[in-house]
Amino acid sequence: MDIKSLYMDELIQEMKKLNQPAFRAKQIFDWMHNKSSASYDEMTNLPKDLRQLLKENYPLTVLEKVDSLVSEKDGTVKYLFRLGDNAVIESVLMKYHHGNSVCISSQVGCRMGCTFCASTIGGKERDLLASEMLDQVYRIGRMAGERISNVVVMGTGEPLDNYDNLVRFIRILSDSNGLNISARNITVSTCGIPEKIRQFADEGLPVTLALSLHAPNDEIRKKLMPIARKYTIAEVMDAFIYYFEKTGRRPTFEYSLIRGINDEEEHAEELARLVRGYNCHVNLIPVNPIKERNYEKSDTYRVQKFKNILEKYRINVTIRREMGSDINAACGQLRKSYLDRCSK
């Protein structure tokens, strides 16, 4: 029984099985999700015999820190965590003036195959449990000694490919009995799976949905993202319209700029024509080069030129601030280097 993945009402039912009153469930939930407890021994308002019973029957998911890198440029911290089955995942703490943001992984590896991303090298091993997603936030918050105000599910993995655990993660993270992080402060990034986007819209969770677009047309997108061979941009955009209509949340389009591939002026013009009818935000991301690919980052002039063209069409656009560039903070890089070292 993965106790940290249980909703409050499910936890109450488990306590009933143990002939425990319902308020014990609330105490345990508070220790796990509000106080970020790392063991049952910390739960001092529980009777000792109950703590022993929990130890024996309900293993507590707690991630082990394997490594961390701290950026000297901006204080970004990248963590490598070990899971119970010895798989490793990575997470990132980013410090902004408006608060602390944590970027978490949703899978061990990824099967989406995007050609510019280190996360997908080696494929997908498995989905993360809701508890394993939650504990990335909890461990980082506890190590930092500061409140986490924003969470982005943009690390390794395709969140909508781990749908049930993603929804459970969001509901528990935003529960008023836990960390109580508003769903409006949670962002989920997806490669674009139309049927899952529509299903997610019907959950009634007002999170921000970000589409990894990365191309202004299907031809270029197919070269960068294998999923584009299954779903056209038009199909994905229709799903995003549905999401906006159901939630009222303005969509974000992520666009990694790769020199000579998708960063020319004509690409900016085409992208502007594609998205200008939407109430949206475009986030330009100079791609992080990885040794396994020969892609080059767009230079500052080309990035700014691209931005200016979008603004000419009155599209809301920003250039993502590069966080942790001196510690290889791009998705999958720390995990990949660790696995390479272990294989030698």
Buried (B, 14 or more C-beta within 10 A) or exposed (E): EEBBBBBBEEBBEBBEEEEBEEEBBBBBBBBBBBBBBBEBEEBEEBEEEBBEBBEEEBBBBBBEEBBBBBBEEBEBBBBBBBBEEEBBBBBBBBBEEEEBBBBBBBBBBBBBBBBBBBBBBBEBBBBBBBBBBBBBBBBBBBBBEEEBBBBBBBBBBBBBBBBEBBBBBBBBBBBEBBBEBEBBBBBBBBBBBBEBBBBBBEBEBBBBBBBBBBBBBBEBBBBBBBBBEEBBBEBBBBBBBBBBEBBEBEBBBBBBBBBEBBBBEEBBBBBBEBBEEBEBBBBBBBBBBBEEBEBBBBEEEBBEBBBEBBEEBEBBBEBEEBBBBEBBBBBBBBBBBBBEEEEE
